[in-house]
Amino acid sequence: MAEITAAIVKELRERTGSGMMDCKKALAESGGDMEKAIDYLREKGLAKAAKKADRAASDGRVFQYIHTNFKVGALLELNSETDFVAKTDEFNHLGHEICMQIAAANPQYVRPEDVPEDVLQREREIYRQQLIEEGKPAQAIDKILEGKVRKFYETSCLLEQEYIRDSNKKIKDLVTDMIAKLGENIVVKRFARFSIGE
């Protein structure tokens, strides 16, 4: 087992934003392996975040982003449990990043549950028709359909979209990581995107 030095604890703290005691414990649990320690902290953070998901988030901020060409912009309501968290640099950075995501990736809904049933039905019918015309076997169509619906969510629902700066993360991962880091529930409430000529 690698020796757990102050320097390695410091590096883990800088990389994850976790507390010193949590970092020491993570390194001890993972035998001093930095990557395993990061995974350990993420898993613990995700578990903590899941517990906080039911708590009311009735404070927060409204964020805005205008692209440098002044032709695309976004407004976002991002909620937290307290005004204290809403004023932190981390919360403000998250709000700015999500606003940029909205401007760049043009989502239509916040989460899959927000997609109206008639819209979903129409998408399913279009996909089904395409698959029939492509000559896909009937028994495979339903399975392929589910994949296409998942892809629809990933393009049209903000929380399911790939983060524009890191394709390994979704927007919901950014939110979950911030819940774990700040210790409060954070909710993407609503957004609006504006584009000249649309």
MDTraj code that builds the backbone (N, CA, C; nanometers):
import mdtraj as md
import numpy as np

residues = "MET ALA GLU ILE THR ALA ALA ILE VAL LYS GLU LEU ARG GLU ARG THR GLY SER GLY MET MET ASP CYS LYS LYS ALA LEU ALA GLU SER GLY GLY ASP MET GLU LYS ALA ILE ASP TYR LEU ARG GLU LYS GLY LEU ALA LYS ALA ALA LYS LYS ALA ASP ARG ALA ALA SER ASP GLY ARG VAL PHE GLN TYR ILE HIS THR ASN PHE LYS VAL GLY ALA LEU LEU GLU LEU ASN SER GLU THR ASP PHE VAL ALA LYS THR ASP GLU PHE ASN HIS LEU GLY HIS GLU ILE CYS MET GLN ILE ALA ALA ALA ASN PRO GLN TYR VAL ARG PRO GLU ASP VAL PRO GLU ASP VAL LEU GLN ARG GLU ARG GLU ILE TYR ARG GLN GLN LEU ILE GLU GLU GLY LYS PRO ALA GLN ALA ILE ASP LYS ILE LEU GLU GLY LYS VAL ARG LYS PHE TYR GLU THR SER CYS LEU LEU GLU GLN GLU TYR ILE ARG ASP SER ASN LYS LYS ILE LYS ASP LEU VAL THR ASP MET ILE ALA LYS LEU GLY GLU ASN ILE VAL VAL LYS ARG PHE ALA ARG PHE SER ILE GLY GLU".split()
xyz = np.array([
    [0.0845, -0.1204, 0.0000],
    [0.0000, 0.0000, 0.0000],
    [0.0874, 0.1246, 0.0000],
    [0.0567, 0.2192, -0.0881],
    [0.1341, 0.3432, -0.0965],
    [0.1141, 0.4266, 0.0302],
    [0.2192, 0.4987, 0.0676],
    [0.2109, 0.5844, 0.1864],
    [0.1190, 0.7032, 0.1545],
    [0.0311, 0.7357, 0.2488],
    [-0.0624, 0.8463, 0.2264],
    [-0.0010, 0.9728, 0.2863],
    [0.0614, 1.0508, 0.1983],
    [0.1301, 1.1727, 0.2416],
    [0.0354, 1.2917, 0.2396],
    [0.0783, 1.3989, 0.3041],
    [-0.0010, 1.5233, 0.3038],
    [-0.0169, 1.5748, 0.1610],
    [0.0882, 1.5547, 0.0787],
    [0.0840, 1.6040, -0.0600],
    [-0.0237, 1.5327, -0.1420],
    [-0.0352, 1.3995, -0.1231],
    [-0.1352, 1.3248, -0.2002],
    [-0.2766, 1.3597, -0.1523],
    [-0.2919, 1.3837, -0.0209],
    [-0.4229, 1.4268, 0.0326],
    [-0.4598, 1.5627, -0.0272],
    [-0.3606, 1.6520, -0.0329],
    [-0.3832, 1.7867, -0.0873],
    [-0.4246, 1.7782, -0.2350],
    [-0.3552, 1.6923, -0.3101],
    [-0.3876, 1.6774, -0.4532],
    [-0.5310, 1.6267, -0.4711],
    [-0.5696, 1.5270, -0.3890],
    [-0.7053, 1.4723, -0.3986],
    [-0.8090, 1.5793, -0.3636],
    [-0.7792, 1.6601, -0.2617],
    [-0.8710, 1.7695, -0.2234],
    [-0.8891, 1.8673, -0.3394],
    [-0.7773, 1.9022, -0.4045],
    [-0.7826, 1.9985, -0.5161],
    [-0.8597, 1.9416, -0.6345],
    [-0.8456, 1.8113, -0.6574],
    [-0.9116, 1.7489, -0.7723],
    [-1.0607, 1.7249, -0.7503],
    [-1.1011, 1.7084, -0.6237],
    [-1.2416, 1.6720, -0.5978],
    [-1.3206, 1.7760, -0.5203],
    [-1.2504, 1.8672, -0.4501],
    [-1.3206, 1.9642, -0.3665],
    [-1.3764, 1.9030, -0.2391],
    [-1.3366, 1.7796, -0.2065],
    [-1.3858, 1.7120, -0.0854],
    [-1.3060, 1.7565, 0.0366],
    [-1.3622, 1.7318, 0.1550],
    [-1.2962, 1.7678, 0.2800],
    [-1.1734, 1.6819, 0.3061],
    [-1.0830, 1.7325, 0.3935],
    [-0.9571, 1.6638, 0.4208],
    [-0.9790, 1.5238, 0.4793],
    [-1.0690, 1.5120, 0.5770],
    [-1.0917, 1.3812, 0.6397],
    [-1.1510, 1.2814, 0.5393],
    [-1.2419, 1.3305, 0.4532],
    [-1.2994, 1.2436, 0.3491],
    [-1.1906, 1.1948, 0.2536],
    [-1.0981, 1.2856, 0.2190],
    [-0.9893, 1.2498, 0.1271],
    [-0.8968, 1.1456, 0.1902],
    [-0.8636, 1.1649, 0.3187],
    [-0.7785, 1.0677, 0.3888],
    [-0.8450, 0.9307, 0.3910],
    [-0.9734, 0.9287, 0.4220],
    [-1.0481, 0.8021, 0.4295],
    [-1.0531, 0.7349, 0.2914],
    [-1.0793, 0.8156, 0.1877],
    [-1.0872, 0.7610, 0.0512],
    [-0.9541, 0.6995, 0.0102],
    [-0.8437, 0.7664, 0.0421],
    [-0.7111, 0.7139, 0.0074],
    [-0.6798, 0.5869, 0.0862],
    [-0.7196, 0.5847, 0.2140],
    [-0.6984, 0.4648, 0.2959],
    [-0.7786, 0.3474, 0.2397],
    [-0.9053, 0.3734, 0.2022],
    [-0.9939, 0.2687, 0.1486],
    [-0.9436, 0.2150, 0.0145],
    [-0.8744, 0.3017, -0.0620],
    [-0.8325, 0.2605, -0.1968],
    [-0.6833, 0.2300, -0.2046],
    [-0.6201, 0.2101, -0.0875],
    [-0.4792, 0.1712, -0.0861],
    [-0.3857, 0.2759, -0.1435],
    [-0.4249, 0.4028, -0.1320],
    [-0.3404, 0.5120, -0.1804],
    [-0.3511, 0.5379, -0.3298],
    [-0.4412, 0.4664, -0.4000],
    [-0.4594, 0.4832, -0.5451],
    [-0.5485, 0.6060, -0.5715],
    [-0.4910, 0.7061, -0.6352],
    [-0.5603, 0.8339, -0.6580],
    [-0.6918, 0.8166, -0.7357],
    [-0.6883, 0.7427, -0.8473],
    [-0.8086, 0.7279, -0.9301],
    [-0.9190, 0.6526, -0.8563],
    [-0.8801, 0.5482, -0.7822],
    [-0.9797, 0.4722, -0.7052],
    [-1.0387, 0.5602, -0.5949],
    [-0.9545, 0.6450, -0.5356],
    [-1.0007, 0.7360, -0.4296],
    [-1.1029, 0.8354, -0.4863],
    [-1.0771, 0.8831, -0.6074],
    [-1.1715, 0.9762, -0.6726],
    [-1.3051, 0.9058, -0.6956],
    [-1.2997, 0.7811, -0.7456],
    [-1.4228, 0.7036, -0.7669],
    [-1.4978, 0.6828, -0.6360],
    [-1.4226, 0.6504, -0.5299],
    [-1.4815, 0.6292, -0.3966],
    [-1.5560, 0.7552, -0.3524],
    [-1.4911, 0.8714, -0.3666],
    [-1.5539, 0.9980, -0.3252],
    [-1.6777, 1.0290, -0.4095],
    [-1.6696, 1.0001, -0.5389],
    [-1.7860, 1.0232, -0.6259],
    [-1.9044, 0.9377, -0.5839],
    [-1.8762, 0.8087, -0.5573],
    [-1.9842, 0.7178, -0.5158],
    [-2.0488, 0.7653, -0.3860],
    [-1.9659, 0.8060, -0.2897],
    [-2.0184, 0.8563, -0.1616],
    [-2.0991, 0.9835, -0.1862],
    [-2.0465, 1.0687, -0.2740],
    [-2.1146, 1.1942, -0.3068],
    [-2.2487, 1.1693, -0.3734],
    [-2.2522, 1.0706, -0.4629],
    [-2.3776, 1.0373, -0.5318],
    [-2.4804, 0.9858, -0.4325],
    [-2.4350, 0.9063, -0.3368],
    [-2.5266, 0.8537, -0.2347],
    [-2.5815, 0.9685, -0.1500],
    [-2.4921, 1.0617, -0.1128],
    [-2.5359, 1.1788, -0.0353],
    [-2.6337, 1.2627, -0.1166],
    [-2.6029, 1.2820, -0.2444],
    [-2.6874, 1.3638, -0.3315],
    [-2.8264, 1.3022, -0.3446],
    [-2.8334, 1.1697, -0.3553],
    [-2.9630, 1.1019, -0.3679],
    [-3.0499, 1.1280, -0.2451],
    [-2.9862, 1.1298, -0.1271],
    [-3.0620, 1.1556, -0.0039],
    [-3.1173, 1.2984, -0.0001],
    [-3.0470, 1.3914, -0.0660],
    [-3.0879, 1.5322, -0.0610],
    [-3.1920, 1.5675, -0.1675],
    [-3.2148, 1.4771, -0.2619],
    [-3.2991, 1.5074, -0.3773],
    [-3.4442, 1.5409, -0.3414],
    [-3.4920, 1.4936, -0.2255],
    [-3.6305, 1.5204, -0.1879],
    [-3.6477, 1.6515, -0.1105],
    [-3.5370, 1.7146, -0.0742],
    [-3.5472, 1.8365, 0.0054],
    [-3.5872, 1.9547, -0.0823],
    [-3.6667, 2.0445, -0.0255],
    [-3.7181, 2.1598, -0.1002],
    [-3.6050, 2.2556, -0.1358],
    [-3.6018, 2.2961, -0.2607],
    [-3.5036, 2.3949, -0.3069],
    [-3.5823, 2.5191, -0.3488],
    [-3.6019, 2.6106, -0.2536],
    [-3.6890, 2.7252, -0.2816],
    [-3.6143, 2.8582, -0.2845],
    [-3.4794, 2.8510, -0.2859],
    [-3.3995, 2.9724, -0.3022],
    [-3.3257, 2.9583, -0.4351],
    [-3.2239, 3.0368, -0.4583],
    [-3.1469, 3.0210, -0.5813],
    [-3.1249, 3.1512, -0.6537],
    [-3.1038, 3.1401, -0.7847],
    [-3.0728, 3.2580, -0.8670],
    [-3.1230, 3.2384, -1.0085],
    [-3.1380, 3.3526, -1.0770],
    [-3.1651, 3.3500, -1.2206],
    [-3.0334, 3.3870, -1.2899],
    [-2.9937, 3.3057, -1.3869],
    [-2.8694, 3.3294, -1.4610],
    [-2.9020, 3.3671, -1.6043],
    [-2.8100, 3.4410, -1.6649],
    [-2.8267, 3.4745, -1.8068],
    [-2.6934, 3.4608, -1.8780],
    [-2.7027, 3.4246, -2.0051],
    [-2.5828, 3.4148, -2.0883],
    [-2.6184, 3.4676, -2.2262],
    [-2.5373, 3.5572, -2.2774],
    [-2.5536, 3.6080, -2.4144],
    [-2.4260, 3.5723, -2.4901],
    [-2.4420, 3.5033, -2.6030],
    [-2.3254, 3.4642, -2.6817],
    [-2.2568, 3.5890, -2.7381],
    [-2.1264, 3.5771, -2.7686],
    [-2.0487, 3.6930, -2.8146],
    [-2.1020, 3.7554, -2.9438],
    [-2.1774, 3.6788, -3.0235],
    [-2.2336, 3.7370, -3.1469],
    [-2.3657, 3.8107, -3.1212],
    [-2.4114, 3.8095, -2.9955],
    [-2.5368, 3.8758, -2.9537],
    [-2.6601, 3.8236, -3.0272],
    [-2.6518, 3.7029, -3.0825],
    [-2.7657, 3.6469, -3.1560],
    [-2.8337, 3.5309, -3.0821],
    [-2.7662, 3.4780, -2.9785],
    [-2.8219, 3.3678, -2.9001],
    [-2.8034, 3.3993, -2.7522],
    [-2.9077, 3.3721, -2.6738],
    [-2.8974, 3.3948, -2.5300],
    [-2.9839, 3.2963, -2.4533],
    [-2.9602, 3.2875, -2.3238],
    [-3.0375, 3.1953, -2.2399],
    [-3.0604, 3.2550, -2.1020],
    [-3.1763, 3.2216, -2.0442],
    [-3.2096, 3.2535, -1.9056],
    [-3.2340, 3.1215, -1.8341],
    [-3.1913, 3.1130, -1.7095],
    [-3.2042, 2.9887, -1.6329],
    [-3.2420, 3.0202, -1.4891],
    [-3.3407, 2.9482, -1.4362],
    [-3.3694, 2.9532, -1.2930],
    [-3.3099, 2.8268, -1.2321],
    [-3.2096, 2.8471, -1.1443],
    [-3.1425, 2.7371, -1.0760],
    [-3.1696, 2.7540, -0.9268],
    [-3.2316, 2.6522, -0.8663],
    [-3.2715, 2.6615, -0.7262],
    [-3.1772, 2.5884, -0.6327],
    [-3.1647, 2.6445, -0.5110],
    [-3.0897, 2.5817, -0.4017],
    [-3.1788, 2.5888, -0.2784],
    [-3.1342, 2.5268, -0.1709],
    [-3.2139, 2.5308, -0.0477],
    [-3.1978, 2.6630, 0.0267],
    [-3.0777, 2.7233, 0.0166],
    [-3.0519, 2.8462, 0.0922],
    [-2.9869, 2.9524, 0.0048],
    [-3.0009, 3.0771, 0.0491],
    [-2.9375, 3.1905, -0.0161],
    [-2.7854, 3.1795, -0.0031],
    [-2.7395, 3.1202, 0.1090],
    [-2.5960, 3.1038, 0.1332],
    [-2.5309, 3.0266, 0.0175],
    [-2.5895, 2.9127, -0.0196],
    [-2.5344, 2.8315, -0.1295],
    [-2.5495, 2.9045, -0.2626],
    [-2.6611, 2.9757, -0.2810],
    [-2.6846, 3.0482, -0.4065],
    [-2.5788, 3.1551, -0.4331],
    [-2.5091, 3.1977, -0.3275],
    [-2.4068, 3.3023, -0.3437],
    [-2.2659, 3.2454, -0.3609],
    [-2.2508, 3.1133, -0.3523],
    [-2.1155, 3.0556, -0.3631],
    [-2.0654, 3.0605, -0.5073],
    [-1.9326, 3.0652, -0.5207],
    [-1.8712, 3.0659, -0.6540],
    [-1.9064, 2.9392, -0.7313],
    [-1.9104, 2.8249, -0.6600],
    [-1.9385, 2.6973, -0.7265],
    [-2.0793, 2.6969, -0.7879],
    [-2.1766, 2.7458, -0.7111],
    [-2.3152, 2.7508, -0.7586],
    [-2.3250, 2.8436, -0.8797],
    [-2.2582, 2.9579, -0.8694],
    [-2.2628, 3.0542, -0.9800],
    [-2.1945, 3.0005, -1.1047],
    [-2.0853, 2.9259, -1.0842],
    [-2.0165, 2.8647, -1.1982],
    [-2.1086, 2.7621, -1.2653],
    [-2.1768, 2.6806, -1.1829],
    [-2.2697, 2.5813, -1.2375],
    [-2.3793, 2.6494, -1.3191],
    [-2.4370, 2.7558, -1.2648],
    [-2.5427, 2.8282, -1.3361],
    [-2.4950, 2.8822, -1.4693],
    [-2.3736, 2.9370, -1.4704],
    [-2.3166, 2.9917, -1.5949],
    [-2.2951, 2.8812, -1.6975],
    [-2.2393, 2.7671, -1.6521],
    [-2.2136, 2.6554, -1.7437],
    [-2.3434, 2.6007, -1.8035],
    [-2.4468, 2.5887, -1.7208],
    [-2.5749, 2.5369, -1.7716],
    [-2.6363, 2.6358, -1.8698],
    [-2.6228, 2.7653, -1.8428],
    [-2.6726, 2.8669, -1.9369],
    [-2.6025, 2.8555, -2.0726],
    [-2.4716, 2.8364, -2.0690],
    [-2.3970, 2.8193, -2.1946],
    [-2.4426, 2.6942, -2.2678],
    [-2.4679, 2.5872, -2.1931],
    [-2.5174, 2.4619, -2.2516],
    [-2.6491, 2.4861, -2.3244],
    [-2.7398, 2.5601, -2.2600],
    [-2.8711, 2.5891, -2.3186],
    [-2.8545, 2.6656, -2.4502],
    [-2.7676, 2.7674, -2.4484],
    [-2.7453, 2.8477, -2.5692],
    [-2.6855, 2.7630, -2.6811],
    [-2.5898, 2.6751, -2.6460],
    [-2.5180, 2.5970, -2.7469],
    [-2.5971, 2.4765, -2.7980],
    [-2.6656, 2.4060, -2.7069],
    [-2.7236, 2.2759, -2.7432],
    [-2.8749, 2.2790, -2.7649],
    [-2.9378, 2.3919, -2.7391],
    [-3.0797, 2.4125, -2.7695],
    [-3.1738, 2.3019, -2.7197],
    [-3.1712, 2.2710, -2.5889],
    [-3.2670, 2.1714, -2.5376],
    [-3.4093, 2.2265, -2.5425],
    [-3.5074, 2.1364, -2.5421],
    [-3.6479, 2.1783, -2.5447],
    [-3.7150, 2.1645, -2.4084],
    [-3.6638, 2.0721, -2.3274],
    [-3.7247, 2.0410, -2.1974],
    [-3.6152, 2.0288, -2.0927],
    [-3.6520, 2.0359, -1.9649],
    [-3.5530, 2.0191, -1.8579],
    [-3.5189, 1.8719, -1.8405],
    [-3.6209, 1.7861, -1.8267],
    [-3.5991, 1.6429, -1.7978],
    [-3.6984, 1.5593, -1.8796],
    [-3.6737, 1.4282, -1.8935],
    [-3.7634, 1.3438, -1.9738],
    [-3.9100, 1.3499, -1.9299],
    [-3.9338, 1.3607, -1.7977],
    [-4.0729, 1.3661, -1.7483],
    [-4.1480, 1.4888, -1.7992],
    [-4.0741, 1.5903, -1.8469],
    [-4.1379, 1.7139, -1.8951],
    [-4.1861, 1.7035, -2.0401],
    [-4.1447, 1.5984, -2.1103],
    [-4.1854, 1.5840, -2.2507],
    [-4.3328, 1.5444, -2.2547],
    [-4.4176, 1.6241, -2.3211],
    [-4.5602, 1.5897, -2.3282],
    [-4.5815, 1.4549, -2.3969],
    [-4.6810, 1.3818, -2.3504],
    [-4.7081, 1.2470, -2.4023],
    [-4.7347, 1.2489, -2.5527],
    [-4.8054, 1.3517, -2.6024],
    [-4.8357, 1.3555, -2.7469],
    [-4.7083, 1.3755, -2.8302],
    [-4.6111, 1.4505, -2.7763],
    [-4.4835, 1.4708, -2.8469],
    [-4.4078, 1.3382, -2.8542],
    [-4.4057, 1.2673, -2.7418],
    [-4.3375, 1.1386, -2.7350],
    [-4.4014, 1.0375, -2.8310],
    [-4.5343, 1.0351, -2.8326],
    [-4.6063, 0.9444, -2.9221],
    [-4.5746, 0.9740, -3.0682],
    [-4.5722, 1.1033, -3.1026],
    [-4.5418, 1.1429, -3.2405],
    [-4.4007, 1.0976, -3.2794],
    [-4.3025, 1.1183, -3.1878],
    [-4.1649, 1.0753, -3.2142],
    [-4.1586, 0.9243, -3.2349],
    [-4.2273, 0.8497, -3.1465],
    [-4.2284, 0.7035, -3.1574],
    [-4.2840, 0.6588, -3.2925],
    [-4.3942, 0.7239, -3.3367],
    [-4.4562, 0.6876, -3.4642],
    [-4.3630, 0.7135, -3.5818],
    [-4.2934, 0.8286, -3.5765],
    [-4.1984, 0.8626, -3.6838],
    [-4.0867, 0.7576, -3.6880],
    [-4.0295, 0.7261, -3.5706],
    [-3.9215, 0.6263, -3.5639],
    [-3.9708, 0.4902, -3.6130],
    [-4.0930, 0.4498, -3.5684],
    [-4.1484, 0.3203, -3.6070],
    [-4.1619, 0.3121, -3.7588],
    [-4.2140, 0.4181, -3.8209],
    [-4.2316, 0.4231, -3.9655],
    [-4.0974, 0.4104, -4.0368],
    [-3.9965, 0.4839, -3.9851],
    [-3.8619, 0.4776, -4.0449],
    [-3.8071, 0.3347, -4.0397],
    [-3.8248, 0.2697, -3.9245],
    [-3.7719, 0.1337, -3.9075],
    [-3.8426, 0.0336, -3.9996],
    [-3.9734, 0.0512, -4.0165],
    [-4.0499, -0.0368, -4.1074],
    [-3.9992, -0.0176, -4.2501],
    [-3.9802, 0.1103, -4.2887],
    [-3.9324, 0.1398, -4.4249],
    [-3.7905, 0.0890, -4.4483],
    [-3.7105, 0.0844, -4.3399],
    [-3.5735, 0.0313, -4.3515],
    [-3.5740, -0.1214, -4.3570],
    [-3.6917, -0.1830, -4.3368],
    [-3.7022, -0.3288, -4.3437],
    [-3.6545, -0.4019, -4.2192],
    [-3.6552, -0.3336, -4.1066],
    [-3.6132, -0.3983, -3.9804],
    [-3.7162, -0.5055, -3.9426],
    [-3.6700, -0.6187, -3.8862],
    [-3.7644, -0.7233, -3.8464],
    [-3.8569, -0.6743, -3.7347],
    [-3.9843, -0.7142, -3.7413],
    [-4.0861, -0.6677, -3.6461],
    [-4.0448, -0.6895, -3.5014],
    [-3.9818, -0.8068, -3.4719],
    [-3.9463, -0.8362, -3.3328],
    [-3.8339, -0.7459, -3.2803],
    [-3.7577, -0.6817, -3.3706],
    [-3.6467, -0.5948, -3.3276],
    [-3.6905, -0.4491, -3.3112],
    [-3.8048, -0.4153, -3.3703],
    [-3.8470, -0.2742, -3.3754],
    [-3.8633, -0.2125, -3.2366],
    [-3.9298, -0.2826, -3.1451],
    [-3.9531, -0.2246, -3.0118],
    [-3.8221, -0.1945, -2.9389],
    [-3.7270, -0.2873, -2.9508],
    [-3.5971, -0.2675, -2.8849],
    [-3.5238, -0.1473, -2.9447],
    [-3.5240, -0.1390, -3.0769],
    [-3.4581, -0.0266, -3.1455],
    [-3.5290, 0.1044, -3.1090],
    [-3.6626, 0.0977, -3.1010],
    [-3.7428, 0.2161, -3.0655],
    [-3.7000, 0.2746, -2.9316],
    [-3.6793, 0.1869, -2.8320],
    [-3.6384, 0.2342, -2.6989],
    [-3.5066, 0.3098, -2.7063],
    [-3.4146, 0.2585, -2.7862],
    [-3.2851, 0.3253, -2.8043],
    [-3.3022, 0.4619, -2.8688],
    [-3.3929, 0.4698, -2.9671],
    [-3.4171, 0.5974, -3.0353],
    [-3.4836, 0.6983, -2.9420],
    [-3.5741, 0.6510, -2.8558],
    [-3.6398, 0.7405, -2.7586],
    [-3.5356, 0.7919, -2.6596],
    [-3.4453, 0.7032, -2.6154],
    [-3.3377, 0.7446, -2.5243],
    [-3.2520, 0.8528, -2.5905],
    [-3.2230, 0.8337, -2.7197],
    [-3.1430, 0.9319, -2.7945],
    [-3.2195, 1.0644, -2.8050],
    [-3.3503, 1.0572, -2.8228],
    [-3.4341, 1.1776, -2.8290],
    [-3.4224, 1.2553, -2.6975],
    [-3.4289, 1.1838, -2.5854],
    [-3.4129, 1.2477, -2.4543],
    [-3.2762, 1.3135, -2.4427],
    [-3.1730, 1.2450, -2.4938],
    [-3.0360, 1.2958, -2.4820],
    [-3.0123, 1.4209, -2.5651],
    [-3.0924, 1.4426, -2.6666],
    [-3.0762, 1.5645, -2.7461],
    [-3.1721, 1.6738, -2.7018],
    [-3.2938, 1.6366, -2.6589],
    [-3.3931, 1.7404, -2.6311],
    [-3.4130, 1.7750, -2.4837],
    [-3.3597, 1.6944, -2.3911],
    [-3.3765, 1.7222, -2.2471],
    [-3.2437, 1.7686, -2.1878],
    [-3.2439, 1.8884, -2.1338],
    [-3.1227, 1.9518, -2.0813],
    [-3.0425, 1.8605, -1.9892],
    [-3.1075, 1.8001, -1.8899],
    [-3.0346, 1.7195, -1.7916],
    [-2.9732, 1.5932, -1.8515],
    [-3.0283, 1.5459, -1.9637],
    [-2.9771, 1.4245, -2.0281],
    [-2.8700, 1.4548, -2.1324],
    [-2.8520, 1.5819, -2.1656],
    [-2.7554, 1.6178, -2.2704],
    [-2.6117, 1.5970, -2.2245],
    [-2.5248, 1.5634, -2.3220],
    [-2.3809, 1.5592, -2.2941],
    [-2.3356, 1.7021, -2.2672],
    [-2.2524, 1.7189, -2.1668],
    [-2.1965, 1.8491, -2.1317],
    [-2.1061, 1.8954, -2.2447],
    [-2.1239, 2.0194, -2.2905],
    [-2.0481, 2.0680, -2.4066],
    [-1.8969, 2.0696, -2.3843],
    [-1.8534, 2.0737, -2.2582],
    [-1.7092, 2.0772, -2.2304],
    [-1.6502, 1.9388, -2.2010],
    [-1.7351, 1.8394, -2.1784],
    [-1.6860, 1.7052, -2.1424],
    [-1.7926, 1.6020, -2.1804],
    [-1.7699, 1.5324, -2.2916],
    [-1.8715, 1.4394, -2.3432],
    [-1.8906, 1.3167, -2.2539],
    [-1.8024, 1.2977, -2.1548],
    [-1.8194, 1.1865, -2.0619],
    [-1.9193, 1.2182, -1.9510],
    [-1.9632, 1.3428, -1.9442],
    [-2.0575, 1.3831, -1.8395],
    [-2.1855, 1.4350, -1.9016],
    [-2.2953, 1.4119, -1.8308],
    [-2.4224, 1.4728, -1.8689],
    [-2.4456, 1.5908, -1.7756],
    [-2.5380, 1.6775, -1.8115],
    [-2.5684, 1.7937, -1.7276],
    [-2.6187, 1.7483, -1.5906],
    [-2.6941, 1.6384, -1.5875],
    [-2.7421, 1.5903, -1.4574],
    [-2.6257, 1.5481, -1.3675],
    [-2.5130, 1.5029, -1.4269],
    [-2.3949, 1.4677, -1.3477],
    [-2.3332, 1.5915, -1.2832],
    [-2.3304, 1.7026, -1.3588],
    [-2.2774, 1.8274, -1.3035],
    [-2.3593, 1.8698, -1.1818],
    [-2.4923, 1.8592, -1.1952],
    [-2.5817, 1.8987, -1.0862],
    [-2.5615, 1.8063, -0.9660],
    [-2.5572, 1.6754, -0.9905],
    [-2.5393, 1.5781, -0.8821],
    [-2.4070, 1.5999, -0.8103],
    [-2.2997, 1.6239, -0.8874],
    [-2.1691, 1.6491, -0.8264],
    [-2.1740, 1.7731, -0.7376],
    [-2.2459, 1.8752, -0.7817],
    [-2.2544, 1.9997, -0.7041],
    [-2.3387, 1.9800, -0.5781],
    [-2.4428, 1.8976, -0.5861],
    [-2.5234, 1.8653, -0.4670],
    [-2.4337, 1.7990, -0.3634],
    [-2.3517, 1.7036, -0.4094],
    [-2.2614, 1.6324, -0.3185],
    [-2.1586, 1.7278, -0.2582],
    [-2.1113, 1.8203, -0.3394],
    [-2.0062, 1.9125, -0.2940],
    [-2.0599, 2.0180, -0.1971],
    [-2.1761, 2.0756, -0.2293],
    [-2.2283, 2.1867, -0.1486],
    [-2.3206, 2.1415, -0.0358],
    [-2.3662, 2.0154, -0.0428],
    [-2.4474, 1.9618, 0.0664],
    [-2.5910, 2.0087, 0.0683],
    [-2.6392, 2.0605, -0.0444],
    [-2.7798, 2.1032, -0.0546],
    [-2.8393, 2.0503, -0.1839],
    [-2.9712, 2.0358, -0.1840],
    [-3.0385, 1.9991, -0.3076],
    [-3.0303, 2.1175, -0.4043],
    [-3.0035, 2.0880, -0.5310],
    [-2.9988, 2.1905, -0.6367],
    [-3.0887, 2.1414, -0.7484],
    [-3.1755, 2.2299, -0.7968],
    [-3.2747, 2.1903, -0.8966],
    [-3.2727, 2.2880, -1.0143],
    [-3.2630, 2.2325, -1.1357],
    [-3.2817, 2.3138, -1.2559],
    [-3.4322, 2.3295, -1.2715],
    [-3.4824, 2.4497, -1.2458],
    [-3.6271, 2.4722, -1.2437],
    [-3.6835, 2.4927, -1.3843],
    [-3.6283, 2.5910, -1.4551],
    [-3.6792, 2.6205, -1.5908],
    [-3.5770, 2.7052, -1.6651],
    [-3.5947, 2.7123, -1.7958],
    [-3.5037, 2.7946, -1.8770],
    [-3.5777, 2.8461, -1.9992],
    [-3.5175, 2.9472, -2.0615],
    [-3.5675, 2.9986, -2.1891],
    [-3.4463, 3.0281, -2.2764],
    [-3.4579, 2.9968, -2.4053],
    [-3.3490, 3.0247, -2.4993],
    [-3.4021, 3.1186, -2.6060],
    [-3.3214, 3.2171, -2.6398],
    [-3.3607, 3.3157, -2.7393],
    [-3.2588, 3.3137, -2.8522],
    [-3.3092, 3.3140, -2.9759],
    [-3.2203, 3.3152, -3.0911],
    [-3.2793, 3.4057, -3.1980],
    [-3.1989, 3.4966, -3.2494],
    [-3.2459, 3.5900, -3.3512],
    [-3.2942, 3.5117, -3.4732],
    [-3.4126, 3.5444, -3.5209],
    [-3.4666, 3.4831, -3.6417],
    [-3.5415, 3.3522, -3.6195],
    [-3.5484, 3.3060, -3.4925],
    [-3.6231, 3.1814, -3.4678],
    [-3.7612, 3.2140, -3.4189],
])
top = md.Topology()
chain = top.add_chain()
for i, resn in enumerate(residues, 1):
    res = top.add_residue(resn, chain, resSeq=i)
    for name in ("N", "CA", "C"):
        top.add_atom(name, md.element.get_by_symbol(name[0]), res)
traj = md.Trajectory(xyz[None], top)
